Amino acid sequence: MRAVVKNGIGVFTPQGFLDGSSGNSFLSIDDIQATIAQNADMILVSLKKVIFFNRNGLDSFVKMFTKVRTANHCIVGFCDFDTKKYDAIVKFYQDDLSFSLFKTQEIAMLFSANYKNQNKNVLLYNEDKSQRAAMAIELHDNGHNPIAAQSFSEFEEKSNAENAYDIIITDTYLGQMGQKVATRVTGNAIIYTVSSFLDAEIGNTFNIAYHNNSLNVGFRLFIFDAYKVISMNVHALNFFSKLSSAGAEYNATICFVGMSFDKTPKEFKENLEDSGIMFFNQMNDILQNKELLEELGASSASNVKDKRALNKVTVTELPNFIDATVATIEMMTNSKAVKESANINKIEVASKDGKIASSIGFYGDMDGMVVLIFPKPIAKKACELLIGEETDDTELILDTLAELVNIVGGKVKTLLADVNISVDITLPRTYPDINSLLEIVQDKKGVQVDLSFNNDKFLFFLTR
C-alpha cells in the first residue's frame, strides 16, 4: 500500500472491512519504512474509507505501530474517524492506548514537527485532564495558540463563538500520555473503583505494584468507590485487611465509600474497621471536608524499612529524566535552564520559603521516583498555559502543577521506551510546602540536580 505524504505526515488509506481476515495484506513494515524515508515524522492509518472494523482488524496495524515507533521514534496512530469509531478504538485499547488518535488529518498536522509556527488559534477538549494538558503543551510548543476547555459545557460555549478559532479539537488522543489506573482528586487522594462481587479475583485484578509505588511517592489516602459492589467473600476481606495493614507502615489510610452490607456479613465490616479501614456513605463526606482530607491525606513521617539504594540502571538513564523535565519547563516558562550543580546524596533544600513541590513514581523494568521543587514564580508561570490565565490560587496552581508533572512523567516513559525500557507511572503527588515533602524523602539517597530558570532556583531529585 502506498502512502500520501504531506507536511511530514504519511497517511495510508485502507478500504472496506478491517476484521482480521486480511491482516497485514493492507500494509507492511516495508511500506512504512519507505514512507519514513520521504521525511515523514508521523505515520497514520486513515479510517475514512473503512466500512467496518473490529479489534482483530486493528491489531495488525497496532503491532506495526509499536515496532515503527521504537525503531524510528515517530508519531503513529489512526485518523479520519467519527465519534462512534473513536469511542470504539478507545474501548478496544483502554488498558494500552499507546498510539495516537486524530479526528482529522488537519488536526494531526498541528502536532507535526514539519508544521510549526503557523500561529493557529485552537480550541481543544478531552475529558481526561492529562490529555488536555498534553495537547496544550504540544500545540504551544509547535507555535500555536491553544485554549483548553476545562469542562464540556465550557467547550460547547466557546465552540459556538463564530470565527473565534481556526481549528477545534475533539475525539483526539496523544499516545502514552495518560494514566488510567486511578483518578487523582483534590487533597491528594487516589480513588479506585470496584464493583460487582468481590472475591479472590481482586488479588489478580488490583494493580499492587501501582499501589505500592503510589505509597512510595507519598500518597497516603486511598478511597475505594464501592457504590456498585454487591457483596464480598472472605478472600476479598483478607485481601483488603492485608492491604490496609501493609499501608500502616506508611501511615496510609484506606476508605470505602458507598459500600452496602445488605448481602455481606456485618462482621466483615467490623473486621475491616479493626484493620484500620474507614467507611463513608457518600464520596462528598470525604472530598468536601477539607480538614478531613488534610488529616487523612497529609504526609506523615514513617519508619519505612525498605530504604532502597539507587542502582546503575537508574543512574544511567538520568539524562532522559533531566531532558524530559527541562524541555517541558523551558517551553512552559519561555526560559532557558542553567545547570548549577549535581551530586549523589540525600536531598538538600537550601531555602524552603516560597516553594512548592511534586513527585511522580515509575515502575516496571526499573523503578523509583522523581521529585521536582518549584519556586512559586516558576510554578505560576509554568501553569499559566494550562489554566489559561494568571492566578494566585495555591490550590489551583498545585492541581495544575500535578498535570504538568504528569506530562513530564509521560515524556520520561516515552524516552525510556525508545531505549527498550518499559515503565508505568503513578499519578503525581503535590506538596504545598517543603516540610511535607521532606517527611517522605529526607532519608532517601538520590541524584540531586540544581537548576535555575531566569535566576529562579529549581531542584530535580531522582531517587528510589
C-alpha positions as CSV (number, residue, x, y, z in Angstrom):
1,M,0.0,0.0,0.0
2,R,1.3,3.4,-0.9
3,A,1.0,6.4,1.4
4,V,0.3,10.0,0.6
5,V,2.9,12.2,2.3
6,K,2.1,15.9,3.1
7,N,3.7,18.2,5.6
8,G,5.7,15.4,7.1
9,I,2.7,13.1,7.6
10,G,2.4,9.7,5.8
11,V,-1.2,8.6,5.5
12,F,-2.2,5.1,4.5
13,T,-5.9,4.6,3.5
14,P,-7.2,1.1,3.6
15,Q,-10.7,0.4,2.2
16,G,-13.6,-1.9,3.1
17,F,-13.5,-4.2,6.1
18,L,-10.8,-4.5,8.8
19,D,-11.8,-7.6,10.7
20,G,-8.6,-9.5,10.8
21,S,-9.2,-11.7,7.8
22,S,-7.0,-9.6,5.6
23,G,-4.4,-8.8,8.2
24,N,-1.1,-7.3,7.0
25,S,-2.1,-7.5,3.3
26,F,-3.2,-3.9,3.7
27,L,0.2,-2.7,4.9
28,S,3.7,-3.9,5.6
29,I,6.7,-2.6,7.6
30,D,8.5,-2.0,4.2
31,D,5.6,0.3,3.2
32,I,6.0,2.3,6.3
33,Q,9.8,2.5,6.1
34,A,9.6,3.7,2.5
35,T,7.2,6.4,3.7
36,I,9.6,7.5,6.6
37,A,12.3,7.8,4.0
38,Q,10.3,10.6,2.4
39,N,10.9,12.6,5.6
40,A,7.6,11.7,7.3
41,D,7.7,12.2,11.1
42,M,4.2,10.9,11.6
43,I,2.6,7.6,10.2
44,L,-1.2,7.4,10.3
45,V,-3.8,5.0,9.0
46,S,-6.9,6.8,7.8
47,L,-10.3,5.2,8.5
48,K,-12.4,7.3,6.2
49,K,-12.9,4.6,3.7
50,V,-13.2,1.8,6.2
51,I,-16.8,0.4,6.4
52,F,-16.3,-1.8,9.4
53,F,-13.5,-2.7,11.8
54,N,-13.0,-4.7,15.0
55,R,-10.1,-5.2,17.3
56,N,-8.7,-8.1,15.3
57,G,-8.6,-5.9,12.3
58,L,-6.8,-3.0,14.0
59,D,-4.3,-5.2,15.9
60,S,-2.1,-5.8,12.8
61,F,-1.7,-2.1,12.5
62,V,-1.1,-1.5,16.2
63,K,1.7,-4.2,16.3
64,M,3.4,-2.4,13.4
65,F,2.9,0.9,15.2
66,T,4.9,-0.4,18.1
67,K,7.8,-1.6,16.0
68,V,8.0,1.5,13.9
69,R,7.8,3.9,16.9
70,T,10.6,2.0,18.7
71,A,12.8,2.0,15.6
72,N,12.1,5.4,14.2
73,H,10.8,7.5,17.2
74,C,7.9,8.9,15.1
75,I,4.2,9.5,15.9
76,V,1.9,6.6,14.9
77,G,-1.8,6.2,15.0
78,F,-5.2,6.5,13.3
79,C,-7.1,9.4,11.8
80,D,-10.2,10.4,9.9
81,F,-13.0,8.9,12.1
82,D,-16.2,9.9,13.7
83,T,-17.1,9.9,17.4
84,K,-18.5,6.3,17.2
85,K,-15.3,4.9,15.7
86,Y,-13.2,6.9,18.2
87,D,-15.2,5.5,21.2
88,A,-14.8,2.0,19.8
89,I,-11.0,2.3,19.5
90,V,-10.7,3.8,23.0
91,K,-12.8,0.9,24.4
92,F,-10.7,-1.7,22.5
93,Y,-7.4,-0.4,23.8
94,Q,-8.3,1.3,27.0
95,D,-5.7,-0.5,29.0
96,D,-2.9,0.1,26.5
97,L,-3.6,3.1,24.2
98,S,0.0,3.7,23.3
99,F,-0.7,5.1,19.8
100,S,-2.3,8.5,18.9
101,L,-5.8,9.2,17.5
102,F,-6.5,12.3,15.4
103,K,-10.1,13.0,14.4
104,T,-8.9,14.6,11.1
105,Q,-5.6,15.0,9.2
106,E,-5.9,18.7,9.7
107,I,-5.8,18.2,13.5
108,A,-2.8,15.8,13.1
109,M,-0.9,18.4,11.2
110,L,-0.9,20.7,14.2
111,F,1.2,18.2,16.1
112,S,3.7,17.6,13.3
113,A,7.2,18.9,13.6
114,N,7.0,19.9,10.0
115,Y,4.1,22.3,10.6
116,K,5.3,24.6,13.2
117,N,4.8,28.3,13.9
118,Q,1.6,28.7,11.9
119,N,0.1,30.6,14.8
120,K,-3.3,28.8,14.7
121,N,-5.9,29.6,17.3
122,V,-7.0,26.2,18.6
123,L,-9.9,25.2,21.0
124,L,-9.5,21.7,22.4
125,Y,-11.3,19.4,24.8
126,N,-10.8,16.0,26.2
127,E,-12.4,14.7,29.4
128,D,-9.0,13.4,30.5
129,K,-7.2,16.4,32.2
130,S,-3.8,14.8,31.4
131,Q,-4.7,14.7,27.7
132,R,-5.9,18.3,27.7
133,A,-2.6,19.4,29.3
134,A,-0.5,17.2,26.9
135,M,-2.2,18.6,23.9
136,A,-2.0,22.2,25.1
137,I,1.7,21.8,25.7
138,E,2.4,20.2,22.4
139,L,0.4,22.8,20.5
140,H,2.1,25.7,22.3
141,D,5.5,24.1,21.6
142,N,4.6,23.9,17.9
143,G,3.9,27.7,17.8
144,H,0.1,27.6,18.0
145,N,-2.3,29.3,20.5
146,P,-4.2,26.6,22.3
147,I,-7.2,27.2,24.6
148,A,-8.0,24.1,26.7
149,A,-11.7,24.0,27.8
150,Q,-11.8,22.7,31.4
151,S,-15.3,21.2,31.0
152,F,-17.7,20.1,28.3
153,S,-20.1,23.0,29.0
154,E,-17.2,25.5,28.6
155,F,-16.2,23.7,25.4
156,E,-19.7,24.0,24.0
157,E,-19.9,27.6,24.9
158,K,-16.6,28.5,23.3
159,S,-17.1,26.4,20.2
160,N,-20.3,28.3,19.4
161,A,-18.3,31.6,19.2
162,E,-18.3,32.4,15.4
163,N,-14.8,32.6,13.8
164,A,-13.1,32.6,17.2
165,Y,-10.9,29.5,16.4
166,D,-9.1,28.2,13.3
167,I,-9.4,24.6,14.4
168,I,-11.5,22.9,17.1
169,I,-10.1,19.6,18.5
170,T,-12.3,16.8,19.8
171,D,-12.0,13.0,19.7
172,T,-8.2,13.2,19.7
173,Y,-5.8,11.4,21.9
174,L,-2.0,11.6,22.2
175,G,-0.5,8.1,22.8
176,Q,1.4,7.3,26.0
177,M,0.2,10.5,27.7
178,G,-2.3,9.4,30.4
179,Q,-2.7,7.3,33.4
180,K,-6.0,5.4,33.7
181,V,-5.2,3.2,36.7
182,A,-6.7,5.7,39.2
183,T,-8.0,9.2,39.4
184,R,-6.4,12.0,41.4
185,V,-8.6,14.3,43.3
186,T,-8.2,17.4,45.4
187,G,-6.5,16.5,48.6
188,N,-4.1,14.0,47.0
189,A,-6.4,11.1,47.4
190,I,-6.3,8.2,44.9
191,I,-9.7,6.7,44.0
192,Y,-10.0,3.1,43.0
193,T,-13.4,1.8,41.5
194,V,-14.6,-1.7,42.4
195,S,-17.9,-3.3,41.6
196,S,-19.9,-6.5,41.4
197,F,-18.9,-9.4,43.7
198,L,-15.5,-9.1,45.4
199,D,-13.7,-12.4,45.7
200,A,-10.2,-13.9,45.3
201,E,-10.0,-12.4,41.9
202,I,-9.4,-8.9,43.4
203,G,-5.9,-10.1,44.2
204,N,-5.3,-10.6,40.4
205,T,-7.0,-7.5,39.1
206,F,-5.8,-5.0,41.6
207,N,-2.5,-3.4,40.5
208,I,-0.5,-3.8,43.7
209,A,2.7,-2.5,42.0
210,Y,1.0,0.7,41.2
211,H,-0.4,1.0,44.7
212,N,3.0,0.4,46.3
213,N,4.7,2.9,44.1
214,S,2.0,5.4,44.9
215,L,2.8,4.9,48.6
216,N,6.5,5.4,47.8
217,V,5.7,8.7,46.0
218,G,3.9,10.0,49.1
219,F,0.2,9.2,48.7
220,R,-1.4,8.5,52.0
221,L,-5.2,8.4,51.3
222,F,-6.8,5.7,49.1
223,I,-10.5,5.6,48.5
224,F,-12.4,2.6,47.1
225,D,-15.5,3.7,45.3
226,A,-17.8,0.7,46.2
227,Y,-21.2,2.0,45.2
228,K,-21.6,-0.8,42.7
229,V,-20.3,-3.6,45.0
230,I,-22.9,-6.3,45.6
231,S,-21.0,-8.2,48.2
232,M,-17.6,-9.7,49.1
233,N,-16.4,-13.0,50.4
234,V,-13.7,-13.9,52.9
235,H,-11.0,-13.9,50.3
236,A,-11.7,-10.2,49.4
237,L,-11.9,-9.5,53.2
238,N,-8.4,-10.9,53.7
239,F,-7.0,-9.0,50.7
240,F,-8.2,-5.6,51.9
241,S,-7.2,-6.3,55.5
242,K,-3.7,-7.1,54.4
243,L,-3.6,-4.1,52.1
244,S,-4.6,-1.8,55.0
245,S,-2.0,-3.4,57.3
246,A,0.8,-3.0,54.7
247,G,-0.2,0.6,54.3
248,A,0.0,1.2,58.0
249,E,3.8,1.2,57.7
250,Y,3.4,4.4,55.7
251,N,0.7,5.8,57.9
252,A,-1.7,5.4,55.0
253,T,-5.5,5.3,55.2
254,I,-7.9,3.2,53.2
255,C,-11.5,4.3,52.9
256,F,-14.6,2.6,51.4
257,V,-17.4,4.8,50.1
258,G,-20.9,3.7,49.3
259,M,-20.4,0.1,50.4
260,S,-23.7,-1.7,51.3
261,F,-23.6,-4.6,53.7
262,D,-27.1,-5.9,52.8
263,K,-25.6,-9.1,51.3
264,T,-22.3,-9.1,53.1
265,P,-21.9,-10.3,56.7
266,K,-21.9,-7.4,59.2
267,E,-18.9,-8.8,61.0
268,F,-16.8,-8.3,57.7
269,K,-17.2,-4.5,58.3
270,E,-16.1,-4.9,61.9
271,N,-13.0,-6.9,60.8
272,L,-12.1,-4.3,58.1
273,E,-12.5,-1.5,60.6
274,D,-10.3,-3.4,63.0
275,S,-7.6,-3.4,60.3
276,G,-7.9,0.4,60.0
277,I,-10.3,0.8,57.1
278,M,-12.8,3.6,57.3
279,F,-16.3,3.7,55.8
280,F,-18.3,6.6,54.4
281,N,-21.8,6.7,52.9
282,Q,-21.0,9.4,50.3
283,M,-17.9,10.5,48.4
284,N,-18.5,14.1,49.3
285,D,-18.3,13.2,53.0
286,I,-14.5,13.0,52.3
287,L,-13.9,15.2,49.3
288,Q,-15.8,18.2,50.6
289,N,-14.4,18.0,54.1
290,K,-11.1,19.8,53.7
291,E,-10.0,19.3,57.3
292,L,-10.6,15.5,57.0
293,L,-8.8,15.4,53.6
294,E,-5.8,17.1,55.1
295,E,-5.8,14.9,58.1
296,L,-6.1,11.6,56.1
297,G,-4.0,12.5,53.1
298,A,-1.2,14.5,54.8
299,S,2.3,13.4,54.5
300,S,3.5,11.9,57.8
301,A,6.8,10.6,58.8
302,S,7.0,6.8,58.8
303,N,9.8,4.3,59.6
304,V,9.8,2.5,56.2
305,K,12.2,-0.3,56.4
306,D,12.8,-0.6,52.6
307,K,15.3,2.2,52.0
308,R,16.4,1.2,48.5
309,A,19.6,2.5,47.0
310,L,20.0,3.9,43.5
311,N,21.1,1.3,41.1
312,K,23.2,1.5,37.9
313,V,20.2,1.3,35.5
314,T,18.5,4.3,37.2
315,V,21.7,6.5,37.2
316,T,22.4,5.5,33.6
317,E,19.1,6.8,32.4
318,L,19.3,10.1,34.4
319,P,19.8,12.2,31.2
320,N,16.3,11.0,30.0
321,F,14.7,12.2,33.2
322,I,16.6,15.6,33.1
323,D,15.8,16.1,29.4
324,A,12.1,15.5,29.9
325,T,11.9,17.8,32.8
326,V,14.0,20.7,31.4
327,A,12.3,20.6,27.9
328,T,8.8,20.8,29.5
329,I,9.6,23.6,31.9
330,E,11.7,25.6,29.4
331,M,8.8,25.6,26.9
332,M,6.2,26.4,29.5
333,T,8.1,29.3,31.0
334,N,9.8,30.5,27.8
335,S,13.1,30.5,29.7
336,K,16.5,28.6,29.4
337,A,17.6,26.2,32.1
338,V,21.1,26.6,33.6
339,K,22.6,23.7,35.3
340,E,24.4,24.8,38.5
341,S,25.4,21.5,40.3
342,A,24.8,17.8,40.6
343,N,25.6,15.3,43.3
344,I,24.5,12.0,44.8
345,N,23.4,12.3,48.3
346,K,20.2,12.9,50.4
347,I,18.1,15.8,49.3
348,E,19.2,19.3,50.4
349,V,16.9,22.3,50.0
350,A,18.8,25.5,50.8
351,S,15.7,27.6,51.3
352,K,12.3,26.2,51.9
353,D,10.4,29.5,51.7
354,G,8.2,30.3,48.7
355,K,8.5,26.8,47.2
356,I,6.1,24.0,46.3
357,A,6.8,20.5,45.1
358,S,5.5,17.5,43.2
359,S,6.7,13.9,42.9
360,I,5.8,11.1,40.5
361,G,6.7,7.4,40.6
362,F,7.7,4.9,37.9
363,Y,7.9,1.2,37.9
364,G,8.4,-1.7,35.6
365,D,11.8,-2.6,34.1
366,M,13.1,0.0,36.5
367,D,11.5,1.8,39.4
368,G,11.9,4.9,41.5
369,M,10.5,8.4,41.9
370,V,11.2,11.9,40.6
371,V,10.9,14.9,42.9
372,L,10.6,18.4,41.5
373,I,10.8,21.5,43.7
374,F,9.5,24.7,42.2
375,P,9.8,28.3,43.3
376,K,6.3,29.7,43.2
377,P,7.1,32.2,40.4
378,I,8.2,29.3,38.1
379,A,5.2,27.2,39.1
380,K,2.8,30.0,38.4
381,K,4.4,30.8,35.0
382,A,4.5,27.1,34.0
383,C,0.9,26.7,34.9
384,E,-0.5,29.8,33.1
385,L,-0.8,27.9,29.7
386,L,-2.9,25.1,31.3
387,I,-5.0,27.4,33.4
388,G,-5.5,30.0,30.6
389,E,-4.8,33.0,32.9
390,E,-2.6,34.2,35.8
391,T,-3.7,33.1,39.2
392,D,-2.5,33.3,42.9
393,D,-4.9,30.4,43.9
394,T,-2.4,28.0,45.5
395,E,-4.8,25.1,45.3
396,L,-5.4,25.6,41.6
397,I,-1.7,26.0,41.0
398,L,-1.0,22.7,42.8
399,D,-3.7,20.9,40.9
400,T,-2.3,22.3,37.6
401,L,1.3,21.6,38.6
402,A,0.3,17.9,39.0
403,E,-0.9,17.8,35.4
404,L,2.4,19.4,34.2
405,V,4.4,16.8,36.2
406,N,2.2,14.1,34.7
407,I,3.4,15.4,31.3
408,V,7.0,15.1,32.4
409,G,6.3,11.5,33.5
410,G,4.7,10.8,30.1
411,K,7.8,12.2,28.3
412,V,10.1,10.1,30.6
413,K,8.0,7.0,29.8
414,T,8.3,7.7,26.1
415,L,12.1,8.4,26.2
416,L,12.7,5.2,28.1
417,A,10.6,3.2,25.6
418,D,12.9,4.5,22.9
419,V,15.7,2.6,24.6
420,N,13.6,-0.5,25.2
421,I,12.9,0.2,28.9
422,S,9.2,-0.3,29.7
423,V,7.8,1.6,32.7
424,D,4.4,2.8,34.0
425,I,3.9,5.9,36.0
426,T,1.9,6.8,39.1
427,L,-0.2,9.9,39.4
428,P,1.7,12.9,40.7
429,R,1.6,13.9,44.4
430,T,1.8,17.6,45.2
431,Y,3.1,19.3,48.3
432,P,2.1,22.8,49.4
433,D,5.2,23.2,51.4
434,I,8.7,21.6,51.5
435,N,8.4,20.2,55.0
436,S,5.6,17.9,54.0
437,L,7.8,16.7,51.1
438,L,10.9,16.1,53.3
439,E,8.9,13.8,55.5
440,I,8.7,11.5,52.5
441,V,12.2,11.8,51.0
442,Q,14.6,13.2,53.6
443,D,16.1,9.8,54.3
444,K,16.3,8.7,50.7
445,K,19.6,8.9,48.8
446,G,19.4,10.0,45.2
447,V,20.8,12.2,42.4
448,Q,20.1,15.9,43.0
449,V,20.5,18.4,40.2
450,D,20.2,22.1,40.9
451,L,19.0,24.2,38.0
452,S,17.9,27.8,37.5
453,F,15.3,29.3,35.2
454,N,15.7,33.1,34.9
455,N,17.7,33.0,38.1
456,D,14.9,31.2,40.0
457,K,16.3,28.1,41.6
458,F,14.8,24.8,40.7
459,L,15.6,21.4,42.2
460,F,15.4,18.0,40.5
461,F,15.8,14.8,42.6
462,L,15.8,11.2,41.3
463,T,15.6,8.5,43.9
464,R,14.1,5.1,44.8
